[in-house]
Amino acid sequence: MAKSKTIYVCSECGYETPRWLGRCPDCGSWNTLTEQESAPAAELPEKKLKRAPGGGADPLRIDEIPDEAMLRRSTGIGELDRVLGGGIVEGSLVLVGGDPGIGKSTLLTQVSANYAAGGRRVLYVSGEESTRQIKMRARRLGASSSELYILSENDMTIVERQIERLRPELAIVDSIQTMYRPELASAPGSVSQVRESASVLMRLAKTSGCAIMLVGHVTKEGAIAGPRVLEHMVDAVLYFEGDRQHQYRLLRAVKNRFGSVNELGMFEMTESGMKEVKNASEVLLSDRAHNQSGSVVLCAIEGTRPLLADVQALVATTVFGNPRRMASGVDAGRLALLLAVLEKRAGAPLYNQDVYINIAGGLSLDEPAADLALCAAIVSSHCNRCVGASWAIMGEVGLAGEVRPIGQVERRVAECYRLGFTDVVIPKGNAHALSAPEGLRVHPVETLLEALYKLGLTAGSAR
């Protein structure tokens, strides 16, 4: 009988080596090699070669390929459809990740209920919960259609057989890290098991036309657990963001072969499941503190949606040797750059001040249009002067202190007008092509210092 041997597998790329290394030679990641025991070669069953799904063995000219539109089906949840690009594409493989308890299973159970209520067959596979547990959640969410099938199993051979037998239009696997292939010696959740299980599901999706949605656990760093190849195999990767203690959740697409990766969906966790938030701007500004320094309103663009956000700053004299700079929802490097511009170009003495930045509602802003609002919030808190509640601010700030044009300014201004704002500060380069609504005062600015004077802020004044 052949002896088993120990190998080391990279959790990022799946590279295998007979000895442990600090750095993976293939992907260059550090401390990602995990010890696994491989089965003897004589005990491994012979694998049959499977033909990869496709149109045929011979290559086709691009003009010979039929030009057919992708068939999309609505999930019944408008915010999820927006993030997916209009709905679930037939035969697609979608990965949904997020922290434990964030609401992944709840949302997918609601999708299953909506599909089944429309007369389409759905198979919900769980490797973590029993059928009774899933039924309790389904009953709470109002899912009672006879077209919804529940399977509590983590053996991929059985799951594959049931999908081929039932031929559902939608299959949900919760979660991919609990699935395993019996012929592999490694434990469920290992690199080889996750890779092989995802490969089987991808083949089923492409050959049968069944849309498959996978639930993925995340690591403490926030990345989906398992090999990085898992994200490369699927058609779309969605991330749930938000605090479990907070009622609002954000759904963001980081990969989508059938739509934009910049779309953002907003949900509210309630006792009856995930409730979509259609007017996100109004919700994000509902608890905004008025007549308080350090708070300004920015109109950001997430995909195709204009979104009003409350940008908050707190500036206080430091008691440490080095002042602290902390940012939530904003890149810390960008914050350091803007603080240097305020020091040099606007005369704001921030060298001995602690600066804290927060984007209310758990949003994460990475577009340059937030620069001017961040600068205004910092100066407002430093000078202890509030910006009027009717003002909205947007614009990119350069290193020379100039305010540069931004994209989609008409949609941003229209959203500000819809929410009742009467004064909007925009870059001067966007003013010539802007058709502002009647009753809205637009204040074009060319420099950061000019914008601060328009807002009634004096950067160099004492607190």
C-alpha positions in Angstrom: 0.0 0.0 0.0 1.4 3.4 -1.0 2.1 5.9 1.7 0.4 9.3 1.8 2.7 12.3 1.6 2.5 15.9 2.9 2.3 18.8 0.4 2.0 22.5 0.9 -0.7 24.4 -1.1 -0.9 28.2 -1.6 -4.3 29.5 -0.5 -4.2 32.3 -3.1 -3.3 30.6 -6.3 -3.3 26.8 -5.6 0.5 26.3 -6.2 1.7 23.0 -4.7 5.2 22.3 -3.3 6.6 19.4 -1.3 8.2 21.7 1.3 7.1 24.8 3.1 8.2 28.2 1.8 7.6 31.6 3.3 6.7 33.1 -0.1 4.7 31.4 -2.8 7.0 31.1 -5.9 4.0 31.4 -8.3 2.0 34.4 -7.0 4.5 35.9 -4.6 2.1 36.0 -1.6 3.7 35.6 1.9 2.6 33.0 4.5 -0.1 31.5 2.3 1.2 27.9 2.1 -0.9 25.5 4.1 0.0 21.9 4.9 -2.2 19.2 3.4 -2.0 15.4 3.2 -2.4 14.1 -0.3 -3.8 10.6 -1.0 -1.6 7.9 -2.4 -1.5 8.0 -6.2 -2.6 4.3 -6.4 -5.8 5.1 -4.5 -6.9 8.0 -6.6 -9.6 7.0 -9.1 -8.9 7.4 -12.7 -10.3 10.7 -14.0 -12.2 10.8 -17.2 -11.4 13.7 -19.5 -14.3 16.0 -19.9 -14.7 18.3 -22.9 -14.8 21.9 -21.9 -18.2 23.6 -22.8 -18.1 25.6 -26.0 -19.5 25.9 -29.5 -17.3 23.2 -31.0 -13.8 22.0 -31.5 -13.2 24.2 -34.6 -12.6 28.0 -34.3 -15.3 30.2 -35.7 -15.0 33.5 -37.4 -16.5 36.3 -35.4 -19.0 37.1 -38.1 -20.2 33.5 -38.0 -21.1 33.5 -34.3 -24.9 34.1 -33.9 -25.6 37.5 -32.4 -28.1 36.7 -29.7 -29.1 38.8 -26.8 -28.4 37.5 -23.3 -31.5 36.3 -21.6 -31.9 38.1 -18.2 -34.4 37.3 -15.6 -35.4 39.7 -12.8 -34.8 38.6 -9.2 -37.8 40.5 -8.0 -35.5 42.8 -6.0 -34.7 46.1 -7.9 -31.5 46.9 -6.0 -30.0 43.5 -6.7 -31.1 43.7 -10.4 -29.3 47.1 -10.6 -26.0 45.7 -9.3 -26.2 42.6 -11.6 -26.8 44.9 -14.6 -30.5 44.2 -15.1 -31.0 40.7 -13.7 -29.5 37.3 -13.6 -28.2 36.0 -16.9 -29.1 32.5 -17.9 -26.2 30.1 -17.4 -24.2 32.6 -15.3 -22.2 31.8 -12.2 -22.4 34.5 -9.5 -20.4 34.7 -6.2 -21.8 36.6 -3.3 -19.4 37.3 -0.4 -19.7 39.1 2.9 -19.1 38.9 6.7 -21.0 36.3 8.7 -24.5 37.5 9.6 -24.5 40.3 7.0 -27.6 38.9 5.2 -26.3 36.8 2.3 -28.5 33.8 3.0 -31.5 36.0 3.7 -31.2 37.9 0.4 -30.7 34.7 -1.6 -33.7 33.0 0.1 -35.8 36.0 -1.0 -34.5 35.6 -4.6 -35.4 31.9 -4.5 -38.9 32.8 -3.2 -39.4 35.4 -6.0 -38.2 32.9 -8.7 -40.4 30.1 -7.4 -43.4 32.4 -7.1 -43.1 33.0 -10.8 -43.4 29.3 -11.6 -39.7 28.7 -12.1 -38.0 25.8 -10.4 -35.3 26.7 -7.8 -32.9 24.4 -5.9 -31.4 25.7 -2.7 -28.4 23.7 -1.6 -27.0 24.2 1.9 -23.9 22.6 3.4 -24.3 24.4 6.7 -28.0 24.3 7.7 -30.6 21.5 7.9 -33.7 21.6 5.8 -35.8 22.6 8.8 -33.6 25.6 9.5 -33.9 26.7 5.9 -37.7 26.2 6.0 -38.0 28.3 9.2 -36.1 31.2 7.4 -38.2 30.7 4.3 -41.4 30.8 6.2 -40.3 34.1 7.9 -39.6 35.6 4.5 -42.9 34.3 3.0 -41.4 31.7 0.7 -43.9 28.8 0.3 -44.0 27.9 -3.4 -44.0 24.3 -4.4 -41.3 25.0 -7.0 -38.7 25.7 -4.3 -36.6 22.6 -3.5 -34.3 22.4 -0.5 -31.3 20.1 -0.3 -29.0 19.8 2.7 -25.8 18.3 1.3 -22.2 19.1 0.9 -21.1 16.2 -1.4 -20.6 17.7 -4.8 -21.4 14.3 -6.5 -24.9 14.3 -5.1 -25.4 18.0 -5.7 -24.4 17.6 -9.4 -26.7 14.6 -9.8 -29.7 16.5 -8.3 -29.1 19.6 -10.5 -29.0 17.3 -13.5 -32.2 15.5 -12.4 -34.3 18.5 -11.4 -33.0 20.9 -14.1 -33.8 24.1 -12.1 -33.6 27.5 -13.6 -31.8 28.8 -10.5 -29.5 27.0 -8.1 -28.1 28.4 -4.9 -25.1 26.8 -3.1 -24.6 28.0 0.5 -21.6 28.0 0.8 -19.0 27.0 -1.7 -16.4 26.4 1.1 -18.5 23.6 2.6 -18.7 21.6 -0.6 -16.3 18.7 -1.3 -15.4 16.1 -3.9 -15.1 12.6 -2.4 -12.3 11.5 -4.7 -10.0 14.3 -3.3 -8.3 13.6 0.0 -8.2 17.2 1.3 -10.8 18.6 3.7 -13.7 20.8 2.6 -12.7 24.5 2.3 -9.2 23.6 1.1 -7.8 25.1 -2.1 -8.2 22.0 -4.2 -11.8 21.3 -2.9 -13.0 24.8 -3.5 -11.4 24.9 -7.0 -12.8 21.5 -8.1 -16.3 22.2 -6.6 -16.5 25.6 -8.4 -15.3 23.9 -11.6 -18.1 21.4 -11.5 -20.7 24.1 -10.9 -19.3 26.3 -13.7 -19.6 23.4 -16.1 -23.2 22.7 -15.0 -24.1 26.4 -15.4 -22.6 26.7 -18.9 -24.0 23.4 -20.3 -27.5 23.3 -18.7 -28.3 27.1 -18.8 -29.1 27.0 -15.1 -28.0 30.2 -13.3 -26.0 29.4 -10.2 -25.3 31.7 -7.2 -22.6 30.8 -4.7 -22.2 32.1 -1.2 -18.6 32.7 -0.2 -17.1 33.2 3.3 -14.7 36.0 3.8 -11.4 36.1 5.7 -10.6 38.6 8.4 -9.0 40.9 5.8 -12.4 41.0 4.0 -11.4 38.9 0.9 -13.3 35.8 -0.1 -11.8 32.7 1.5 -10.2 30.1 -0.7 -8.0 30.4 -3.8 -8.0 33.6 -5.9 -8.9 31.5 -8.9 -12.4 31.2 -7.6 -13.1 34.8 -8.4 -11.6 34.4 -11.8 -13.8 31.5 -12.6 -17.2 33.1 -11.8 -19.0 35.6 -14.0 -19.8 38.1 -11.3 -18.5 38.8 -7.7 -20.8 40.7 -5.3 -19.8 42.0 -1.9 -22.1 42.8 1.0 -20.8 45.7 3.1 -21.9 47.2 6.3 -22.0 46.7 10.1 -24.1 43.9 11.5 -25.2 46.2 14.2 -26.4 48.7 11.7 -29.7 48.3 9.8 -28.4 49.3 6.3 -26.4 47.1 4.0 -24.5 48.0 0.8 -24.2 45.5 -2.1 -21.3 46.3 -4.5 -20.2 44.5 -7.7 -16.4 44.1 -7.9 -16.6 42.0 -11.1 -19.4 41.6 -13.6 -19.0 40.2 -17.1 -22.5 41.2 -18.0 -22.7 44.8 -16.6 -21.0 47.6 -14.8 -18.8 47.1 -11.8 -19.6 50.5 -10.3 -23.2 49.9 -9.4 -24.3 50.1 -5.7 -27.4 48.6 -4.1 -28.7 49.6 -0.7 -30.8 47.4 1.6 -32.3 47.7 5.0 -32.3 44.6 7.3 -35.8 44.1 8.8 -37.6 41.2 10.5 -39.2 40.3 7.2 -35.9 40.2 5.3 -33.9 42.5 3.2 -35.9 45.6 2.1 -34.5 47.6 -0.8 -33.9 51.3 -0.2 -34.9 53.1 -3.4 -34.2 56.7 -2.2 -30.7 56.2 -0.8 -29.8 59.9 -0.8 -32.8 60.8 1.5 -32.0 57.9 3.9 -28.3 58.9 4.1 -29.1 62.5 5.0 -32.1 61.8 7.2 -30.0 61.9 10.5 -27.7 64.7 9.4 -26.9 67.2 12.2 -27.7 70.7 11.1 -25.9 73.9 12.1 -22.8 71.9 13.1 -19.3 72.6 12.0 -17.4 69.9 10.1 -20.4 68.5 8.1 -21.0 69.2 4.4 -23.0 67.4 1.7 -21.4 65.8 -1.4 -23.1 64.4 -4.4 -21.2 61.3 -5.5 -21.8 59.0 -8.5 -22.0 55.2 -7.9 -22.3 53.6 -11.3 -25.4 55.3 -12.8 -26.8 56.5 -9.5 -26.2 60.0 -8.0 -25.9 59.6 -4.3 -25.9 62.4 -1.7 -23.5 61.7 1.2 -22.8 63.5 4.5 -19.0 64.1 4.7 -18.0 64.7 8.4 -14.7 66.0 9.8 -13.4 66.6 13.3 -10.3 68.6 13.8 -8.8 69.0 17.3 -5.5 70.1 18.8 -3.3 67.1 19.2 -2.0 65.9 22.6 0.4 63.5 21.0 3.9 64.1 19.6 2.6 63.4 16.1 -1.0 64.4 15.0 -3.3 61.6 14.2 -5.0 61.2 10.8 -7.9 58.7 10.7 -10.3 58.2 7.8 -13.4 56.0 7.5 -14.8 55.7 4.0 -11.9 57.7 2.4 -8.4 56.6 1.3 -5.9 57.7 4.0 -3.3 58.6 1.3 -5.8 60.9 -0.4 -6.6 62.6 3.0 -2.9 63.2 3.6 -2.5 64.8 0.2 -5.5 67.2 0.8 -4.2 68.2 4.2 -0.9 69.2 2.5 -2.8 71.2 -0.1 -4.7 73.0 2.7 -1.5 73.8 4.5 0.3 75.1 1.4 -2.4 76.7 -0.8 -5.1 77.7 1.7 -3.0 78.6 4.8 -4.7 76.2 7.1 -2.4 75.5 10.1 -3.1 71.8 10.5 0.4 70.6 11.4 -0.6 70.3 15.1 -4.2 69.1 14.6 -5.7 65.7 14.8 -8.0 65.1 11.8 -10.8 62.5 11.7 -12.9 61.9 8.6 -16.1 59.9 8.4 -18.6 59.2 5.6 -21.9 58.7 7.2 -23.9 55.6 6.4 -20.9 53.4 5.8 -20.2 54.6 2.3 -16.8 54.3 0.7 -15.8 57.2 -1.6 -13.0 56.8 -4.0 -13.8 59.3 -6.7 -11.8 62.6 -7.0 -15.1 64.6 -6.9 -15.1 64.3 -3.1 -11.9 66.3 -2.7 -13.5 69.7 -2.4 -16.2 68.5 0.1 -13.4 66.9 2.3 -11.4 70.1 2.3 -14.5 72.2 3.2 -15.5 69.8 6.1 -11.9 70.0 7.5 -11.7 73.7 7.4 -15.3 74.1 8.8 -14.4 72.0 11.8 -11.0 73.7 12.3 -12.6 77.2 12.1 -15.7 76.0 14.1 -18.0 77.6 11.4 -20.8 75.6 9.9 -21.7 75.4 6.3 -25.3 76.2 5.5 -27.7 73.3 5.3 -28.8 74.4 1.8 -25.3 73.9 0.3 -23.9 71.0 -1.6 -20.2 70.8 -2.7 -18.3 68.8 -5.3 -15.1 69.1 -7.2 -11.6 67.7 -7.6 -8.7 69.5 -6.0 -5.2 69.5 -7.6 -1.8 70.0 -5.9 -1.7 73.6 -7.0 -5.0 74.3 -5.2 -7.0 74.4 -8.4 -10.5 72.9 -8.6 -10.7 70.6 -11.6 -13.9 69.6 -13.6 -15.7 66.4 -12.7 -17.9 64.0 -14.7 -21.7 63.8 -14.8 -22.2 67.2 -13.1 -25.7 67.7 -14.5 -27.0 64.5 -12.9 -25.3 65.5 -9.6 -26.9 69.0 -9.7 -30.3 67.6 -10.5 -30.1 65.2 -7.6 -29.2 68.1 -5.3 -32.1 70.1 -6.6 -34.5 67.1 -6.1 -33.5 66.9 -2.4 -34.1 70.6 -1.8 -30.6 72.1 -1.9 -30.6 75.6 -3.2 -26.8 76.4 -3.5 -24.3 74.1 -5.2 -20.5 74.7 -5.5 -19.0 73.2 -8.7 -15.8 73.5 -10.7 -15.7 76.5 -13.0 -14.8 74.1 -15.9 -18.2 72.5 -15.6 -20.3 75.7 -15.5 -20.3 76.5 -19.2 -22.1 73.4 -20.2 -24.5 73.2 -17.3 -28.2 73.8 -17.5 -29.2 74.4 -13.9 -32.8 74.0 -12.8 -34.8 77.1 -12.0 -34.3 78.3 -8.5 -31.0 76.6 -8.0 -28.0 78.9 -7.4 -24.8 77.5 -8.9 -21.5 78.8 -7.6 -18.6 78.0 -10.0 -15.1 78.2 -8.4 -11.6 78.0 -9.9 -9.5 77.5 -6.8 -9.8 75.9 -3.4 -9.3 79.3 -1.7 -12.2 80.8 -3.7 -14.5 77.9 -2.7 -13.7 78.4 1.0 -14.6 82.1 0.7 -17.8 81.3 -1.1 -18.8 79.0 1.8 -17.9 81.6 4.4 -14.9 79.8 5.7 -11.5 81.4 6.4 -8.8 78.7 6.4 -6.3 80.6 8.5 -8.5 81.8 11.3 -8.3 80.5 14.8 -10.8 78.2 16.3 
